[in-house]
Amino acid sequence: MSTPADPPLSIPGWRHLYSGKVRDLYASEDAADTRILVVASDRVSAFDFVLSPGITDKGALLTQLSRWWFAQLDEFPNHLAEGEIPVEVTDRAMLAQSLEMLPIECVVRGYITGSGWAEYQESGTVCGIPLPAGLENGDRLPEPLFTPAYKAPMGEHDENITFEKTVELVGGERAAELRDTSLAIYARAAAIAEERGLILADTKFEFGTDADGVVRLADEVLTSDSSRYWDAAAWQSGQTPAERMASFDKQIVRDWLASNWDKQGEPPALPDEIVERTADRYRELIARLTA
């Protein structure tokens, strides 16, 4: 897997801690300040590679969407911290409490598609959970499914795991809390999206614990990078999976790569048109949700 190529920003009062595929983390130079500055870059990743160029304004757009969703979901404890964001990253950063991150990606699926659809065709299950026969790609599931994944170390693939394995990793009480909270957040968010003519097909959450042991929703939330949104009218009327499930995310990038790269060596540079179309899709989702 490739690593981020652009050097971290120099932000007065903050020191760079870590760069992931998309986000950069900074700690305060004041030892008494335990907050973390989470900066979203314009980098875009697909098939475990960071691609070039990035998506114009992506960091700012996804930060805007995360902030909006945190405000809608304020009944659930989150990682946001008070304070002024440095002017260098004011549109693309969040101040966050320092948390002990849990090693579980909390995936919730309300509709069957993607890897879940592929597994269902083979075995009638999604992440090992048996489902009724006769479902089609894109169908709504009888009820949302909690299908956790283990967050693998950098450079390795995340691994779908059973709820029982989640219990082994974090304990029974914590596993149940993660499942119930994830399903509750999904239900609330899906209802909000539905009011705006959108379907929240699936999403993933990350959680951490604070110094008091409180589980807090962390990282990004319900963005185009962590969630699959569809247009409800197109889902109802579309005649093909592509028409029904045109998502508001980087699927444009994935589709272009799938047609223009054999997954050998480094991926090719993204054409300007693909970059622009993807950014436009991100903007359209934000406009529809927040209007």
C-alpha positions, 0 to 999 in steps of 0.5 A: 500500500502506498503512503501519503506523499505530501509532507505534513503541514507546519501549524504553529503550536502543533506538532505532527504525530501521524499521517494515515491514508486521508487524515493527519493528526497533530498534538499541542506543543503545550504539554498540558493540552491533551487535545488532538488536532485532526486534519482531513487532507484532500488525499483519496484512497482506493484499493489500499492505495493513496491516489494522485492527484487528490480530490479538490476541497475533499478535506474541507467538504468531508469535515463540513459533513462530519461537523454537521452530523455530529451536531445532529447526533449530539445525544451520543457522546463524541470526541469533539473538544472546545477550542479555536482551530488554527487558521491554517486548517480552519475549514478542514480540521476538528479539535478532538479529545485524546481517546483510547481508540477501540480496535473495531470498525463498527459497520452497519448495513441496512441494504445488501450490496458490495461485498455483502452481496457477493457473499450472499450470492455464494452462501446466503449470508452477510458476514456469516449472518444467514439471510432470507432467500430471494434478495436482490442486489440493493434490496433493503435488509429485513433489519440493519445488521451490525457487521464489525471488522478488526482494524488491521495495522497500517498496510494490512487489510481490515478483517470482517469478524463475528460478534463473538470475536468482538467480545474476545477483543473488547469484552462482552459488555463493551461489544454489546455497547458498540453494537447497540450504539452503532445500530441506534446511530444508524437508525437516527441517521437513516431517518434524517437521510430519508427525510431528504430523499436519500438512502443510507445504505451502510456506514462504519463508525469508530469509537474510543474511550476517554479518561473516564471510560466513556465510549465516544463516537470518533474520527469522521462520521457519516461522510462520503468516505465512510458511508454509502448514500443513494438517491431514494427516487433512483433506487425506487425507479432504476432498472439496473443496479448502476441506476438504483445505487449510484452512490455519493462517494468515490465510486467514480474513482473506483470505477475508473481505476477498475477500467484503467488499471490491472492492480499491478504496480502503482495506480495511474494518475486520476484524470481531471474529469474524474477528480471534478466529478467526484468533488461535485458528487461530494458537494451534491450530498452535502447540499441535499443533507444540510439544506 
